[in-house]
Amino acid sequence: MSAYPGNHRVCTRCIMDTTAADITFDADGVCNYCTDFLERLDKYVEPDPAARERRLAQLVEKVRADGKGKPYDCIIGVSGGVDSSYTLVKAKELGLRPLAVHMDSGWNAEVAANNIANLVRGLGVDLYTHVIDWPEIRGLMEAMFAADVRDVEVLYDNALAGVVYGQAAKHGLRYILAGSNMATEGMAMPGEWTWNKLDKRNIVGISRKFGGPKLKTFPALGTYGYIKHIVWDRAHWIAFLDYIEYRKDAALAVLTSEYGYKPYAYKHYESVFTRFWQGYMLPMKCGYDKRKPHLSTLVMTGQMTRDEAVAKMHEIAYPSQKDLDSDRQYFLKKMGWTQQKLDDYLARPEIPHDAYPSEAALFQKMLDLYRRLNLRVGRVK
């Protein structure tokens, strides 16, 4: 896989390129993606250490006050990745009493399960795990593949949001501390590379059209359910790591030395399917490589040089070809696919999500309305 096929133009400051359809460049060859990122970084991350400490202290006080008299004071979704794991560590250091919540879709890497187990044991926190029945999630995935849409991962992201908000409501908690952050994932993902994560109607419609299962153990969350959580339950999805000076290398050092944490090659690779999808299937089928915004974010925050990022982009998105081949075989066996079925799928053209039933337009209308009314709306990763 070539990172930059043909004559694609690459930003001179980050590594975003013209595989993003809406990319533009200024006279110096700097793209709109990293320019917009720097503007949002100033907006969401307090540069002054003292002011940042005050902002963090205010948040911690609010979380503690909300959890008074309850067994927990916040919810933290944990995937086994660095960001969510470090969020849990910092929350405990600050004296908070989180409930760790994990969503098991059947694709957890063994190292991710071990990371989570070591972390919750070492921190002494309770863990709630929601398991989706394998035949159900497999059937939903088959429907997504048959639909040829670009964001099969919407299944995991939607289910995670459903579980996390559901647990917050169950325990009467208003604060969800997320590992989402500007430091490692702040650069916007091109719109054509992803899809609305709360489009329950899209998931149900695709499943119905392609003979998938009815939703039973899959905790789907749609627009109206989301509105209920943020308006009625007053739940706040907080990008917690934006409240501290967050560097991934420093966080990883703490996790490995104190909790026996085992790192992954790239962001979100704690799931076997995610790393095979993002590292192989999505680039091969659609030409979208999510390493570009992820690595560009690290470049823009000084955690990696541009030359280092470019070098990584000229390598496969795996530590070795052997690791890629292993994941390919695991995927084929677990899904019951042949190599020919995989090849046929990758050769078919992408079909837009909104070619099927969707509530994305409704979500955007409601979001615009809430913003006009100055209501506080949480963010979904």
C-alpha positions as CSV (number, residue, x, y, z in Angstrom):
1,M,0.0,0.0,0.0
2,S,1.4,3.3,-1.0
3,A,0.8,6.2,1.4
4,Y,0.8,8.8,-1.4
5,P,-0.3,7.2,-4.7
6,G,0.0,9.1,-7.9
7,N,0.7,12.9,-7.7
8,H,-1.2,13.6,-4.5
9,R,-0.2,16.8,-2.9
10,V,1.0,16.7,0.8
11,C,0.9,19.6,3.3
12,T,4.3,21.1,4.0
13,R,3.6,21.4,7.8
14,C,1.7,18.2,8.6
15,I,1.1,15.1,6.5
16,M,-2.5,15.5,5.4
17,D,-2.8,15.2,1.7
18,T,-5.3,15.3,-1.2
19,T,-6.9,12.0,-0.3
20,A,-9.0,14.3,1.9
21,A,-11.4,15.7,-0.7
22,D,-11.9,19.1,1.0
23,I,-8.3,19.9,1.7
24,T,-6.9,23.3,0.6
25,F,-3.5,24.8,0.7
26,D,-2.2,28.3,1.3
27,A,0.6,30.0,-0.6
28,D,3.2,28.2,1.6
29,G,1.6,24.8,1.0
30,V,0.1,24.6,4.5
31,C,-3.3,22.9,4.6
32,N,-6.5,23.9,6.2
33,Y,-6.6,20.8,8.4
34,C,-3.5,21.8,10.5
35,T,-4.5,25.5,10.4
36,D,-8.0,24.6,11.8
37,F,-6.4,22.3,14.3
38,L,-4.3,25.1,15.8
39,E,-7.3,27.4,16.1
40,R,-9.3,24.7,17.9
41,L,-6.3,23.8,20.1
42,D,-6.2,27.4,21.4
43,K,-10.0,27.2,22.1
44,Y,-10.1,23.9,23.9
45,V,-6.7,23.6,25.7
46,E,-5.7,26.2,28.2
47,P,-2.0,27.1,27.5
48,D,-1.3,28.7,30.9
49,P,-0.4,26.0,33.5
50,A,-1.9,27.9,36.4
51,A,-5.1,28.6,34.6
52,R,-5.2,24.9,33.5
53,E,-4.8,23.8,37.1
54,R,-7.7,26.0,38.2
55,R,-9.9,24.7,35.4
56,L,-9.1,21.1,36.4
57,A,-9.7,21.8,40.1
58,Q,-13.1,23.3,39.2
59,L,-14.0,20.2,37.1
60,V,-12.9,17.8,39.9
61,E,-15.0,19.7,42.4
62,K,-18.1,19.5,40.2
63,V,-17.6,15.8,39.7
64,R,-17.1,15.1,43.4
65,A,-20.2,17.2,44.3
66,D,-22.3,15.3,41.8
67,G,-21.2,12.0,43.2
68,K,-21.8,12.8,46.8
69,G,-23.7,9.9,48.5
70,K,-23.3,7.7,45.4
71,P,-21.0,4.7,45.0
72,Y,-19.3,6.4,42.0
73,D,-18.9,10.0,40.9
74,C,-18.2,9.6,37.2
75,I,-18.1,7.1,34.4
76,I,-14.9,6.4,32.4
77,G,-15.1,4.2,29.2
78,V,-12.0,2.1,28.9
79,S,-10.9,0.3,25.7
80,G,-7.4,-0.7,26.8
81,G,-5.9,2.1,24.7
82,V,-3.4,4.7,26.1
83,D,-5.8,7.6,26.3
84,S,-8.7,6.0,28.1
85,S,-6.3,4.1,30.4
86,Y,-4.5,7.3,31.4
87,T,-7.8,9.0,32.0
88,L,-8.6,6.4,34.6
89,V,-5.2,6.7,36.2
90,K,-5.4,10.5,36.5
91,A,-9.0,10.4,37.8
92,K,-7.9,8.2,40.6
93,E,-4.9,10.3,41.3
94,L,-7.2,13.3,41.7
95,G,-9.3,11.4,44.3
96,L,-12.3,10.7,42.0
97,R,-14.3,7.5,42.3
98,P,-14.9,6.3,38.7
99,L,-16.8,3.3,37.4
100,A,-14.8,1.9,34.5
101,V,-17.0,0.8,31.7
102,H,-16.0,-1.5,28.8
103,M,-17.8,-2.6,25.7
104,D,-16.9,-6.0,24.4
105,S,-17.7,-6.5,20.7
106,G,-15.8,-9.8,20.5
107,W,-12.7,-8.3,18.8
108,N,-10.6,-7.4,21.8
109,A,-6.9,-8.1,21.4
110,E,-5.6,-10.3,24.2
111,V,-3.2,-7.6,25.2
112,A,-6.1,-5.1,25.5
113,A,-7.9,-7.4,27.9
114,N,-4.8,-7.9,30.0
115,N,-4.2,-4.1,30.0
116,I,-7.7,-3.4,31.3
117,A,-7.5,-6.2,33.9
118,N,-4.1,-5.0,35.2
119,L,-5.3,-1.4,35.3
120,V,-8.5,-1.9,37.2
121,R,-6.8,-4.3,39.7
122,G,-3.9,-1.9,40.2
123,L,-6.2,1.1,40.7
124,G,-8.8,-0.8,42.8
125,V,-11.8,0.4,40.6
126,D,-14.9,-1.4,39.7
127,L,-15.4,-2.5,36.1
128,Y,-18.6,-3.0,34.2
129,T,-18.3,-4.9,30.9
130,H,-21.2,-5.1,28.4
131,V,-20.8,-8.0,26.0
132,I,-22.6,-8.1,22.7
133,D,-23.6,-11.6,21.6
134,W,-21.2,-12.7,18.9
135,P,-23.9,-13.9,16.4
136,E,-25.6,-10.5,16.7
137,I,-22.5,-8.3,16.2
138,R,-21.2,-10.6,13.4
139,G,-24.6,-10.3,11.6
140,L,-24.5,-6.5,11.9
141,M,-21.0,-6.5,10.6
142,E,-22.0,-8.7,7.6
143,A,-24.8,-6.3,6.8
144,M,-22.4,-3.3,6.9
145,F,-20.0,-5.1,4.6
146,A,-22.8,-6.0,2.2
147,A,-23.9,-2.4,2.2
148,D,-20.3,-1.3,1.2
149,V,-20.4,1.7,3.5
150,R,-17.2,3.4,4.6
151,D,-17.6,3.3,8.4
152,V,-18.1,-0.2,9.6
153,E,-16.6,1.0,12.9
154,V,-19.8,3.0,13.5
155,L,-21.1,-0.2,15.1
156,Y,-18.4,-0.1,17.9
157,D,-18.6,3.6,18.5
158,N,-22.4,3.7,18.7
159,A,-22.5,0.7,21.1
160,L,-19.8,2.3,23.3
161,A,-21.8,5.5,23.5
162,G,-24.9,3.6,24.3
163,V,-23.2,1.6,27.1
164,V,-21.4,4.6,28.7
165,Y,-24.5,6.9,28.6
166,G,-26.6,4.0,29.8
167,Q,-24.4,3.4,32.8
168,A,-24.3,7.1,33.7
169,A,-28.1,7.2,33.7
170,K,-28.4,3.9,35.7
171,H,-26.1,5.3,38.5
172,G,-27.5,8.9,38.3
173,L,-24.1,10.3,37.2
174,R,-23.7,13.5,35.2
175,Y,-20.0,13.2,34.3
176,I,-18.5,11.0,31.7
177,L,-14.7,11.5,31.5
178,A,-13.5,10.4,28.1
179,G,-10.0,9.8,26.8
180,S,-10.8,11.9,23.7
181,N,-8.3,14.8,23.5
182,M,-6.8,17.4,21.3
183,A,-3.2,16.3,21.9
184,T,-3.4,12.9,20.1
185,E,-6.6,13.1,18.0
186,G,-7.5,16.7,17.7
187,M,-7.1,17.0,14.0
188,A,-10.4,16.7,12.2
189,M,-11.2,13.4,10.4
190,P,-12.2,14.2,6.8
191,G,-16.0,14.0,6.6
192,E,-15.9,11.4,3.8
193,W,-13.8,9.0,5.8
194,T,-16.3,8.6,8.7
195,W,-20.0,8.8,9.5
196,N,-22.3,10.1,12.3
197,K,-21.7,7.8,15.2
198,L,-25.2,8.2,16.6
199,D,-27.1,7.1,13.4
200,K,-29.1,4.3,14.9
201,R,-31.5,4.4,12.0
202,N,-28.7,3.7,9.6
203,I,-27.5,0.7,11.6
204,V,-31.1,-0.7,11.8
205,G,-31.9,0.1,8.2
206,I,-28.8,-1.6,6.8
207,S,-29.3,-4.6,9.0
208,R,-32.9,-4.9,7.9
209,K,-32.0,-4.5,4.2
210,F,-29.3,-7.1,4.2
211,G,-30.8,-9.7,6.4
212,G,-29.0,-8.8,9.6
213,P,-30.3,-9.4,13.1
214,K,-32.7,-7.4,15.2
215,L,-30.9,-5.5,18.0
216,K,-31.1,-7.3,21.3
217,T,-27.8,-7.1,23.1
218,F,-26.5,-4.3,20.9
219,P,-27.0,-1.1,23.0
220,A,-27.8,1.3,20.0
221,L,-28.1,5.0,20.7
222,G,-29.9,7.4,18.3
223,T,-30.6,11.1,18.2
224,Y,-33.6,11.1,20.6
225,G,-31.8,8.8,23.1
226,Y,-28.8,11.2,23.0
227,I,-31.1,14.2,23.6
228,K,-32.6,12.4,26.6
229,H,-29.2,11.8,28.1
230,I,-27.9,15.3,27.7
231,V,-31.1,17.3,28.4
232,W,-33.1,15.1,30.8
233,D,-30.2,13.3,32.5
234,R,-27.9,16.3,32.1
235,A,-25.0,14.1,31.2
236,H,-21.7,15.8,30.2
237,W,-19.2,14.0,28.0
238,I,-15.9,15.6,29.0
239,A,-12.7,15.4,27.0
240,F,-10.8,15.0,30.3
241,L,-7.2,14.9,29.0
242,D,-7.7,18.4,27.6
243,Y,-7.7,19.6,31.2
244,I,-4.1,18.4,31.8
245,E,-0.8,18.7,30.0
246,Y,-1.1,15.5,28.1
247,R,1.8,13.8,26.2
248,K,1.3,10.3,25.0
249,D,4.9,9.2,25.5
250,A,4.8,10.4,29.2
251,A,1.4,8.7,29.7
252,L,2.7,5.5,28.2
253,A,5.8,5.5,30.4
254,V,3.6,5.7,33.5
255,L,1.2,3.0,32.3
256,T,4.1,0.6,31.4
257,S,6.1,1.1,34.6
258,E,3.3,1.1,37.1
259,Y,0.6,-1.0,35.6
260,G,2.3,-3.5,33.3
261,Y,0.8,-1.9,30.3
262,K,1.6,-3.3,26.8
263,P,1.5,-0.7,24.0
264,Y,0.1,-1.0,20.5
265,A,1.6,0.0,17.1
266,Y,-0.9,2.7,16.3
267,K,-3.9,4.5,17.8
268,H,-7.0,2.4,18.4
269,Y,-5.2,-0.9,17.7
270,E,-6.5,-2.5,20.9
271,S,-9.2,-4.1,18.8
272,V,-8.1,-6.7,16.2
273,F,-10.9,-5.6,13.9
274,T,-10.0,-1.9,14.2
275,R,-6.4,-2.4,13.4
276,F,-7.3,-4.7,10.4
277,W,-10.0,-2.3,9.2
278,Q,-8.0,0.9,9.6
279,G,-4.6,-0.6,8.7
280,Y,-5.7,-2.6,5.7
281,M,-9.4,-2.9,4.7
282,L,-10.3,0.8,4.7
283,P,-7.2,2.0,2.8
284,M,-7.5,-0.8,0.2
285,K,-11.3,-0.3,-0.4
286,C,-11.7,3.4,-0.1
287,G,-8.2,4.9,-0.1
288,Y,-8.6,6.4,3.4
289,D,-5.7,6.1,5.9
290,K,-6.6,7.3,9.3
291,R,-3.0,7.4,10.3
292,K,-2.7,10.7,8.5
293,P,-4.8,12.9,10.8
294,H,-3.6,10.9,13.9
295,L,0.1,11.3,13.1
296,S,-0.4,14.9,11.9
297,T,-1.9,15.7,15.3
298,L,1.3,14.4,17.0
299,V,3.4,16.5,14.6
300,M,1.4,19.6,15.3
301,T,1.7,19.1,19.1
302,G,5.4,18.5,18.9
303,Q,5.2,14.8,19.9
304,M,6.7,13.7,16.6
305,T,8.6,15.3,13.8
306,R,7.1,15.6,10.3
307,D,9.9,13.5,8.9
308,E,9.2,10.7,11.4
309,A,5.5,10.9,10.4
310,V,6.3,10.8,6.7
311,A,8.5,7.8,7.2
312,K,5.8,5.9,9.1
313,M,3.3,6.6,6.3
314,H,5.6,4.9,3.8
315,E,5.4,1.7,5.9
316,I,2.5,-0.6,6.2
317,A,0.3,0.1,9.2
318,Y,1.6,-2.9,11.1
319,P,4.8,-3.7,12.9
320,S,5.5,-6.3,10.2
321,Q,4.0,-8.1,7.2
322,K,3.7,-11.2,9.5
323,D,1.5,-9.3,11.9
324,L,-0.8,-8.2,9.0
325,D,-1.0,-11.7,7.6
326,S,-1.9,-13.0,11.1
327,D,-4.7,-10.5,11.5
328,R,-6.0,-11.3,8.0
329,Q,-6.2,-15.0,8.8
330,Y,-7.8,-14.2,12.2
331,F,-10.5,-12.0,10.5
332,L,-11.2,-14.6,7.8
333,K,-11.6,-17.4,10.4
334,K,-13.7,-15.4,12.8
335,M,-16.0,-14.0,10.2
336,G,-16.2,-17.3,8.2
337,W,-14.9,-15.6,5.1
338,T,-12.7,-16.9,2.3
339,Q,-9.9,-14.9,0.8
340,Q,-12.0,-14.6,-2.4
341,K,-14.9,-13.0,-0.4
342,L,-12.5,-10.5,1.1
343,D,-11.0,-9.7,-2.3
344,D,-14.5,-9.3,-3.8
345,Y,-15.5,-6.9,-1.0
346,L,-12.4,-4.8,-1.3
347,A,-12.9,-4.5,-5.1
348,R,-16.5,-3.2,-4.9
349,P,-17.0,0.5,-4.9
350,E,-18.0,2.4,-1.7
351,I,-21.7,3.3,-1.3
352,P,-22.6,6.3,0.8
353,H,-24.2,5.7,4.2
354,D,-27.1,8.0,3.3
355,A,-28.0,5.8,0.4
356,Y,-29.7,3.8,3.2
357,P,-32.1,5.1,6.0
358,S,-30.4,7.7,8.1
359,E,-31.0,10.2,10.9
360,A,-27.8,12.1,10.3
361,A,-29.7,15.2,9.0
362,L,-32.0,15.1,12.0
363,F,-29.1,14.9,14.4
364,Q,-27.5,17.9,12.7
365,K,-30.7,19.9,12.9
366,M,-31.1,19.2,16.6
367,L,-27.5,19.9,17.3
368,D,-27.8,23.3,15.6
369,L,-30.9,24.0,17.6
370,Y,-29.2,23.2,20.9
371,R,-26.3,25.4,20.0
372,R,-28.6,28.3,19.2
373,L,-30.3,27.8,22.6
374,N,-26.9,27.8,24.2
375,L,-27.5,24.3,25.7
376,R,-24.4,22.3,26.6
377,V,-23.9,19.4,24.2
378,G,-21.4,16.6,24.9
379,R,-19.0,15.2,22.4
380,V,-19.0,11.7,21.1
381,K,-15.6,10.3,19.9
